[in-house]
């Protein structure tokens, strides 16, 4: 603490005191600094995650790829044909995969499995597309992609 006793050469009662005691201000600022230094690392808690890298690359459409559409009513379409049940979707998937593998084996080259491209309506429930993904995985497809509409003004980079 500091204390001003006054100037012995001048009379203290003649004028106002012009000195400000800054010690309490410095004490308060130091306490606040210590509080913030302790609480900020505790308040910022981050779970270490490796987030997926997103790339907006236009899809390359191959004839062997399977295009499936799911509308807002959970109706599933194989290309342009309505699929009546999950079992029919599974049977079509198994048949398409077997046919493509047989075709590639006949050509004698490296076997590349086809992909499933799913287009889903933005107003549908997740269970609709989740069932399609599960069914296509059961059929044996390893690559399943979701097709989306790019945002306005999107310019793909290569």
ZIBEL-V255830 format. One record per backbone hydrogen bond with DSSP energy under -1.0 kcal/mol. NH is the residue of the N-H (numbers start at 0). CO is the residue of the C=O. If there is no record, write none. Layout:
BEGIN
NH:CO
NH:CO
END
This chain:
BEGIN
13:10
25:21
26:22
27:23
28:24
29:25
30:26
31:27
32:28
33:29
34:30
35:31
36:32
37:33
38:34
39:35
42:38
43:39
44:42
56:54
64:61
65:114
67:116
68:76
69:118
70:74
73:70
76:68
77:80
78:66
80:77
82:75
88:84
89:85
90:86
91:87
92:88
93:89
94:90
95:91
96:92
97:93
98:94
99:95
100:96
101:97
102:98
103:99
104:100
105:101
106:102
108:103
115:142
116:65
117:144
118:67
120:69
123:120
127:124
129:125
130:126
131:127
132:128
133:129
134:130
135:131
136:132
137:133
138:134
140:135
144:115
146:117
153:150
END
